[in-house]
Amino acid sequence: MAGQMMSRLLVPVKPARWLAGAMPLWGCLMAGTCSAEGERVVAFDPVQDYHDYVDGKPRADGTRSFLASRGITLPEGDLSDPPSAPTVQGLGNHKKNEIMLCRIRQGRLQAYARSRRSVEADRALGLRRGVVSSSTNCRDAPIAAEIKHLFEQRADELAAERDHLAGKPAPARLLATARALGVSPAESALFEEALAGVAVKRNGGFGFVVGVHRAGQADQLTAHGADVVVAGFAELLDRP
């Protein structure tokens, strides 16, 4: 293919390390959260809950979705809410971001070694490479994980807000990245682990989608449109 896109930063970065700033981060974020009746909620599952309620969504949407799964409704609040505010904006945007930035500064992000090799192989072949993320930390995280140089274009939540680009399953952010890379959607391959992200193949006319299953959802990824499903996209290095 003439071009290649990676649709999620979480694909090339190891959950045990990067997701100390994502999956387990949500568990830390939600620790101590109580229902309207004052009962402590079922603990956040860093794999299943992350994929069911958080993955691929802007922070506020992920916060709202997870809280709803536990029967919790919080006031929306606004962007000026401090991290201590019991609101969706305070909890999802500011408290989570505060914890995430701390973990970035502490150097607690490290890329999957084999996934990094896969991206390096793409670069050696001259394929174009971009990263699309619903995070506002998509600039700092690759720097901390020492993989920023592997990607030519970045489309994160800040760029999406600036350019009014809808999130998944709308293909707008991926289409914008393809344009910036100078390739057509039909020439682009997506590497994606979120079901909503795989579905953009139909919505955006992308040429090929690799589904990466991390929560036992290989069949679901296929049903949503993935052309091939792997446990880690470095597996593609071992295929003819």
MIDREN-55959 format. One record per atom (N, C-alpha, C): residue in three letters; x, y, z. Coordinates in steps of 0.02 Angstrom, whole numbers, plus 32768, in hexadecimal, padded with zeros to 4 digits. Each point is the difference from the previous one (the first is absolute). Layout:
% residues N
ALAXYZ
...
This chain:
% residues 240
MET802A7FC48000
MET7FD6803C8000
MET802C803E8000
ALA7FE780357FE2
ALA8029803C7FFA
ALA800480258042
GLY7FD17FF6802E
GLY80028024803F
GLY7FE87FD58039
GLN80138011803B
GLN7FEA7FDA803A
GLN7FF080308039
MET7FCA7FF38023
MET7FEF8027803A
MET7FF97FD3803C
MET801280198039
MET7FF07FDF803E
MET7FC980298020
SER7FCA7FE08013
SER7FC780268017
SER7FFD800B804B
ARG802D7FDE8025
ARG800080088049
ARG80467FFC801A
LEU801280308029
LEU80417FFD8021
LEU80057FC3802D
LEU7FC87FE9801A
LEU80017FC7802D
LEU80157FBF7FDD
VAL800080017FBD
VAL80167FC47FDD
VAL804B7FF4800B
PRO802C80327FF4
PRO80477FF08007
PRO801D80078046
VAL7FD7800C8031
VAL801B800E8042
VAL7FE77FCE8032
LYS802B7FE6802B
LYS7FF07FC8802C
LYS7FD180148038
PRO7FC77FDD8009
PRO7FD180118034
PRO801F80028045
ALA802B7FD18011
ALA801D7FFE8043
ALA8028803F8010
ARG801480247FCB
ARG8027803C800C
ARG7FDB803E7FE9
TRP7FF080037FBD
TRP7FD880397FE9
TRP7FBE80028024
LEU7FDF7FC78007
LEU7FBE8000801E
LEU80028006804B
ALA803D8006801D
ALA800580198044
ALA7FEA80497FFD
GLY7FFE801A7FC2
GLY7FE680427FF5
GLY7FBF7FFF7FDA
ALA7FDF7FC67FFC
ALA7FC07FFD7FDD
ALA7FD27FCE8022
MET80097FBE7FF4
MET7FD17FD0801F
MET80018003804C
PRO803A7FEE8022
PRO800180048048
PRO7FF480478019
LEU801180327FD8
LEU7FF280448013
LEU7FB7800B800E
TRP7FD57FE37FD6
TRP7FB88007800B
TRP7FEB7FDE8041
GLY80217FC88011
GLY7FF27FE08040
GLY8012802D803A
CYS803A80207FFA
CYS801480308034
CYS7FD0803A8003
LEU7FEC80177FC6
LEU7FD280397FFC
LEU7FBD7FF18022
MET7FE77FC37FF6
MET7FBF7FEE8019
MET80017FE28046
ALA803B7FF6801D
ALA80047FE28042
ALA7FDA802B8032
GLY7FD77FE08027
GLY7FDA80248033
GLY7FC0801F7FE8
THR7FF17FF97FBF
THR7FC2801B7FE5
THR7FC57FDA801D
CYS7FCC80238013
CYS7FC57FE1801E
CYS7FC2800D7FD7
SER7FCF7FD48006
SER7FC180087FDD
SER7FD680348024
ALA7FC780107FE2
ALA7FD48032801E
ALA7FE87FEA8045
GLU7FFF7FBD800C
GLU7FE97FE68040
GLU803A7FFD8032
GLY803B80177FED
GLY80398000802D
GLY80267FBF8001
GLU7FEE7FD07FD5
GLU80237FC07FFE
GLU803C80057FD2
ARG80377FE18015
ARG803B80007FD6
ARG7FF37FD87FC1
VAL8014801A7FC7
VAL7FF07FDF7FC0
VAL802F7FC67FF4
VAL7FEC7FD47FD1
VAL802C7FCA7FEB
VAL803F801E7FE2
ALA80397FE58015
ALA8040801C7FEB
ALA800680027FB4
PHE802580317FE8
PHE800D80077FB8
PHE802D7FC77FE9
ASP7FEA7FDB7FCE
ASP80297FCB7FE3
ASP802C801F7FCA
PRO80437FFF8009
PRO802C80247FD2
PRO80027FE57FB9
VAL7FE47FC47FF5
VAL7FFE7FE57FBC
VAL7FB980057FE4
GLN7FD17FDD801F
GLN7FBD7FFD7FE4
GLN7FDC80438003
ASP80018021803A
ASP7FDE80408006
ASP802080357FD3
TYR80417FFD7FFB
TYR802280317FD5
TYR7FE77FF87FB8
HIS7FFE7FC27FE8
HIS7FEA7FF57FBB
HIS7FB6800D7FF7
ASP7FD77FF08033
ASP7FB880087FF9
ASP7FE980488005
TYR80218027802A
TYR7FE58043800F
TYR802D803B7FF1
VAL80417FF37FF7
VAL802F80387FFC
VAL802580047FBE
ASP80177FC77FE7
ASP802C7FFF7FC6
ASP7FE380237FC3
GLY8027802D7FE3
GLY7FEC80227FC3
GLY7FD2803C800A
LYS7FF28011803F
LYS7FD28037800D
LYS8025803C801E
PRO7FE9803D7FF2
PRO801B803A8023
PRO7FF77FF6804B
ARG802A80218028
ARG80007FF58048
ARG7FBB80078020
ALA7FDD80357FF1
ALA7FC0800B8021
ALA7FCE7FC97FEE
ASP80017FEA7FC1
ASP7FD37FCA7FEB
ASP80117FBF8023
GLY80417FF18007
GLY80157FC48022
GLY7FED8001804A
THR8009803A801F
THR7FED80078047
THR7FB67FF58009
ARG7FD980217FD5
ARG7FB77FFB8003
ARG7FE87FB97FF5
SER801F7FDE7FCF
SER7FED7FBC7FEF
SER800E7FCF8039
PHE803C8006801E
PHE80107FD38037
PHE7FD4800C803C
LEU7FF6803F8011
LEU7FD5800F803A
LEU7FB97FE67FF5
ALA7FE780067FC3
ALA7FBD7FE87FF1
ALA7FFD7FB48009
SER80377FDC7FF1
SER80007FB88007
SER7FFB7FEB8049
ARG800F802F802D
ARG7FFB7FF28047
ARG7FC580238021
GLY7FD4801B7FD5
GLY7FC48021801A
GLY800D80428020
ILE803580227FEA
ILE80138041801E
ILE7FF680387FCD
THR7FE180358015
THR7FF8803C7FD6
THR801D803B8025
LEU802E80227FE0
LEU801E803C801E
LEU7FED803D7FD8
PRO7FFF803B801F
PRO7FF6803E7FDA
PRO803680067FCB
GLU7FEF801E7FC7
GLU803080077FCB
GLU803A802D8014
GLY7FF080388022
GLY8035802F8011
GLY801980247FC2
ASP803A80218007
ASP801E80227FC6
ASP804C7FFB8004
LEU8021801A7FCD
LEU80487FF87FFA
LEU802780248037
SER7FDF802C8025
SER802280238036
SER7FFF7FD98042
ASP7FDD7FC78001
ASP7FFC7FD8803E
ASP80457FE68014
PRO801180058040
PRO80407FE38017
PRO7FFC7FB48004
PRO80397FDE8005
PRO80007FB68004
PRO7FD77FE4803A
SER7FF780278034
SER7FDA7FE8803B
SER7FB580067FF7
ALA7FE980217FCA
ALA7FB9800A7FF6
ALA7FDD7FBE7FEF
PRO7FC77FF08020
PRO7FDB7FC27FF1
PRO7FD580087FC2
THR802080107FC8
THR7FDD80097FC1
THR80227FD77FCA
VAL7FDF7FF77FC7
VAL801E7FDC7FC9
VAL803F80227FE8
GLN7FFD80427FF9
GLN803A80267FE8
GLN80397FFE8033
GLY7FF080098040
GLY80347FFF8033
GLY80217FBC8005
LEU7FD87FCC7FFF
LEU801A7FBC8007
LEU80247FE87FC2
GLY7FDF80077FC6
GLY801B7FE47FC3
GLY8036802A7FE0
ASN7FF880417FFF
ASN8030802A7FDD
ASN803B8013802C
HIS7FF28018803B
HIS8035801D8027
HIS80237FCF802F
LYS7FD97FD88025
LYS80207FD1802D
LYS80267FCB7FD9
LYS7FE17FE47FCD
LYS80237FCD7FD7
LYS803E801E7FE0
ASN7FF9803C7FE4
ASN8039801F7FDF
ASN8038800F8031
GLU7FEE8014803C
GLU8032800E8034
GLU80297FC28010
ILE7FDD7FC78008
ILE80227FC1800E
ILE802A7FEB7FC4
MET7FE480077FC4
MET80237FEB7FC4
MET804080277FF6
LEU7FFD80418007
LEU803B802A7FF6
LEU80367FF08033
CYS7FEB7FEF803D
CYS802F7FEC8034
CYS80257FC17FEA
ARG7FDB7FD17FE4
ARG801F7FC17FEB
ARG802D800A7FC3
ILE7FEE802E7FD4
ILE802C80107FC8
ILE8041801D801A
ARG7FFC802F802F
ARG803B8020801C
ARG802D7FCE8024
GLN7FE17FCD801D
GLN80267FCD8025
GLN80207FCD7FD1
GLY7FF580067FC0
GLY801E7FD27FD0
GLY7FE37FBA8003
ARG7FBF7FFB800C
ARG7FE07FBE8009
ARG7FDF7FE67FC0
LEU801680197FC7
LEU7FE67FE77FC0
LEU80387FDE7FDA
GLN7FF17FC57FE6
GLN80327FDD7FD8
GLN7FDD7FDA7FC9
ALA801A80067FC3
ALA7FE07FE07FC6
ALA800C7FB57FFF
TYR7FCF7FDB7FE5
TYR800C7FBA7FF1
TYR803D7FFA7FD3
ALA802F7FD58011
ALA803C7FFA7FD8
ALA7FF17FE77FB9
ARG7FD77FCB7FFA
ARG7FF27FE37FBE
ARG7FD3802E7FD7
SER7FD380238021
SER7FD4802F7FDC
SER8029803A7FE5
ARG802F80168029
ARG802C80357FE8
ARG80277FE87FC2
ARG80187FC28002
ARG80247FE57FC5
ARG7FD380007FC3
SER7FC07FF2800A
SER7FD17FFF7FC7
SER7FFB80447FE0
VAL7FFB8034802A
VAL7FFB80447FE5
VAL804280147FDF
GLU80377FEC801E
GLU8041800F7FE2
GLU80067FDE7FBB
ALA7FE47FC37FFA
ALA80027FDD7FC0
ALA7FD680257FCC
ASP7FC6801B8016
ASP7FD780277FD3
ASP8026803E7FE6
ARG80238020802E
ARG8026803B7FED
ARG80377FEE7FCE
ALA80227FC7800C
ALA80357FEA7FD3
ALA7FE57FF17FBA
LEU7FC17FEC7FFC
LEU7FE17FF17FBF
LEU7FE680407FDE
GLY800480378023
GLY7FE9803F7FE3
GLY7FB5800C8008
LEU7FDE7FD9802B
LEU7FB9800B800B
LEU7FF5803D802C
ARG7FCC80267FF2
ARG7FEF803A8028
ARG7FDF7FEA8041
ARG800C80258037
ARG7FE97FE98041
ARG7FE3803A8028
GLY7FC47FF5801A
GLY7FE180338029
GLY7FDF7FDF803C
VAL7FF180288032
VAL7FDF7FE7803C
VAL7FC4802B800F
VAL7FC87FDF8010
VAL7FC280238010
VAL7FEB7FEA8046
SER7FF28031802B
SER7FF07FEF8045
SER7FCA802F801A
SER7FD77FE6802E
SER7FCE802B8021
SER801D8021803E
SER80417FF7800C
SER8021801E803A
SER801980467FEF
THR8005802A8034
THR802080427FF8
THR804B7FFB800D
ASN80187FC48010
ASN80477FF78010
ASN80257FDB7FC9
CYS7FE480037FC4
CYS801D7FDB7FC8
CYS8042801E7FE8
ARG8010803C8015
ARG8042801E7FF1
ARG80337FE98033
ASP7FEF80038040
ASP80307FF18035
ASP800C7FB58009
ALA7FCC7FD77FF7
ALA80087FB8800C
ALA80337FE07FD1
PRO7FFD800D7FBE
PRO80337FE27FD4
PRO804680198010
ILE8006803E8017
ILE804280198013
ILE801A7FD8803C
ALA7FD47FF68032
ALA80147FDB803C
ALA80117FB87FF0
ALA7FDC7FE27FD0
ALA800C7FBA7FED
ALA80367FFA7FCA
GLU801D80397FEC
GLU803780037FCF
GLU7FEC7FE27FBC
ILE7FC380107FEA
ILE7FEA7FE97FBF
ILE7FE580397FD4
LYS8007803E8017
LYS7FE680387FDB
LYS801C80037FB9
HIS803F7FF07FF8
HIS802080047FBF
HIS7FE57FCE7FCD
LEU7FDA7FCF8017
LEU7FE77FCD7FD3
LEU7FC080157FDB
PHE7FE280378015
PHE7FC080157FE3
PHE800780457FE1
GLU7FE680057FC4
GLU8006803F7FDA
GLU7FC78031800E
GLN7FC57FE58012
GLN7FC7802A800C
GLN7FDD7FE88040
ARG7FE080308022
ARG7FDC7FF1803D
ARG7FBD80248000
ALA7FCB7FDC8011
ALA7FBE80208008
ALA7FE67FEC8044
ASP8000802F802F
ASP7FE97FF08043
ASP7FC180288011
GLU7FEC7FFC803F
GLU7FC280218014
GLU8005804C7FF9
LEU803A801C800C
LEU800880497FF9
LEU7FF780157FB8
ALA801D7FDB7FD1
ALA7FF880107FBA
ALA7FB87FF57FEA
ALA7FE07FCC801B
ALA7FBA7FF27FEE
ALA7FD280388017
GLU800C801A803C
GLU7FD880388019
GLU800B803E7FD5
ARG803F800B7FEF
ARG8011803B7FD7
ARG7FE07FFE7FBB
ASP80017FC57FE2
ASP7FE77FF87FBB
ASP7FBA7FE47FFD
HIS7FE07FF7803A
HIS7FBB7FE88004
HIS7FF87FBC7FDE
LEU802C7FD18014
LEU7FFF7FBC7FE3
LEU7FDF7FD08031
ALA7FCB7FDF7FEB
ALA7FDC7FD2802B
ALA802A7FC2800D
GLY7FF27FE0803A
GLY80247FC48013
GLY7FE17FC17FE2
LYS801F7FC6800D
LYS7FE67FC17FE6
LYS7FBA7FF1801B
PRO7FD77FE17FD6
PRO80107FDF7FC0
PRO8001802E7FC3
ALA7FF88041800A
ALA8008802E7FC7
ALA80497FFD7FE9
PRO800C80027FBE
PRO80457FF87FE6
PRO802780417FF9
ALA7FE380388018
ALA801D80417FF1
ALA804980078013
ARG80137FE9803B
ARG804580098017
ARG80307FD67FD7
LEU7FEB7FC47FEF
LEU802B7FD47FD8
LEU8007801B7FB9
LEU7FC980197FE4
LEU8003801D7FBD
LEU802E803C7FFE
ALA7FFD80298035
ALA802C803B8003
ALA80497FEB8004
THR800E7FCB8024
THR80457FE88005
THR80187FE47FBE
ALA7FD57FDB7FDD
ALA80127FE67FBE
ALA801180397FD0
ARG7FD780348001
ARG800D803A7FD5
ARG8044801F8011
ALA800D80078040
ALA803F801E8015
ALA803C7FD67FEC
LEU7FF67FBE7FFC
LEU80367FD47FEB
LEU80067FFC7FB4
GLY7FCE801B7FDD
GLY800280007FB7
GLY7FEC7FBE7FE2
VAL7FD57FDA8023
VAL7FE87FC07FE5
VAL7FB47FFF8002
SER7FE27FD87FD5
SER7FB87FFA8000
SER7FEB7FCC8033
PRO7FC280038017
PRO7FE77FCC802F
PRO80097FBA7FE3
ALA7FF37FF77FBF
ALA80057FBE7FE2
ALA80477FE58001
GLU8031802D8005
GLU80477FEC8003
GLU80187FF68047
SER7FD4800C8031
SER801480018046
SER7FEB7FC28026
ALA802A7FEB802E
ALA7FEF7FC9802D
ALA7FFA801C8047
LEU7FCF7FE88025
LEU7FF580148044
LEU80127FC7802F
PHE802180118037
PHE800B7FD08036
PHE7FD68017803B
GLU7FD27FD68015
GLU7FCC8018802F
GLU7FEA7FC9802F
GLU7FF780128040
GLU7FE87FCF8030
GLU7FBA800F801A
ALA7FE6803B7FF3
ALA7FBC80118015
ALA7FCE7FEC7FCA
LEU7FC87FE48016
LEU7FCC7FEB7FD0
LEU7FE7803B7FD7
ALA7FF880398022
ALA7FE8803C7FDC
ALA803380167FCC
GLY80417FF5800F
GLY803380137FD0
GLY80017FD37FC3
VAL7FF67FBF800B
VAL7FFE7FD17FC8
VAL7FC680117FD1
ALA7FCA8018801D
ALA7FC480107FD8
ALA800B803A7FD0
VAL80358028800B
VAL800A80397FD3
VAL80157FEA7FBA
LYS80147FC07FF9
LYS80127FE87FBD
LYS7FC5800B7FD1
ARG7FC47FEC8018
ARG7FC480087FD7
ARG7FF0804A7FF6
ASN800880278035
ASN7FED80477FFE
ASN8030802B7FD8
GLY80407FEB7FFE
GLY8032802B7FE0
GLY801E7FE57FC1
GLY7FEF7FC17FED
GLY801A7FE47FC3
GLY804A7FEF8003
PHE80187FEA803B
PHE80477FEF8007
PHE800E7FBC7FE2
GLY803D7FF87FE6
GLY80107FC47FDA
GLY80077FC18029
PHE801B8005803D
PHE800E7FC48026
PHE80008012804A
VAL7FE37FD38029
VAL7FFE800C8049
VAL801B7FC28024
VAL8032800C8029
VAL801B7FCC802B
VAL7FE2800A8045
GLY7FD97FCF8017
GLY7FE580038043
GLY80307FE18031
VAL800E80248037
VAL802D7FE88034
VAL7FD77FEF803E
HIS7FFB7FC08010
HIS7FD57FED8038
HIS80287FF88040
ARG7FEA80248033
ARG80217FFE8041
ARG7FD07FEC8037
ALA7FC27FF37FEF
ALA7FCE7FEF8033
ALA7FD47FC67FE9
GLY801E7FD17FDA
GLY7FDA7FC77FEA
GLY7FC680107FD2
GLN800980347FD6
GLN7FC980147FD5
GLN80117FF97FB6
ALA80267FCC7FEF
ALA80147FF57FBB
ALA7FC47FF97FD2
ASP7FCF7FD98015
ASP7FC57FF57FD6
ASP7FD980417FF5
GLN7FFC80298034
GLN7FDC80407FFA
GLN8024802F7FD1
LEU804380018003
LEU8025802B7FD3
LEU7FF47FEB7FB7
THR7FFF7FBF7FF4
THR7FF37FE77FBD
THR7FBA80147FEA
ALA7FCF7FF8802D
ALA7FBB80107FEF
ALA7FF7804A7FF1
HIS802A802B8020
HIS7FFB80487FF4
HIS802580177FC2
GLY80257FD17FDF
GLY801F80137FC0
GLY804A7FF87FFB
ALA80227FE58033
ALA80487FF67FFB
ALA80107FCD7FCA
ASP8032800E7FD7
ASP80147FD17FCB
ASP802B7FC7801C
VAL8026800F8034
VAL80287FCE8022
VAL80038014804A
VAL80047FCF802D
VAL8002800E8047
VAL803E7FDF801D
VAL802680258028
VAL803D7FE7801F
VAL80008012804A
ALA80287FDC8027
ALA800580108047
ALA802C803D800B
GLY802C800C7FD2
GLY802C803A8001
GLY8017800C7FB9
PHE8000803E7FE8
PHE800B80087FB8
PHE80487FF27FEC
ALA802D7FF48031
ALA80427FE87FEE
ALA7FFE7FBA7FE4
GLU7FC87FDC800A
GLU7FF87FBE7FE2
GLU800780047FB4
LEU7FF080397FE4
LEU800480077FB7
LEU80487FFA7FE7
LEU8030800B802D
LEU80467FF77FEC
LEU80107FB87FF0
ASP7FDA7FD1801F
ASP800D7FB97FF8
ASP7FD97FE17FC7
ARG7FD580297FDF
ARG7FD77FE67FCA
ARG8022800C7FBD
PRO7FF57FD37FD0
PRO801F800A7FBD
PRO7FE2803C7FDD
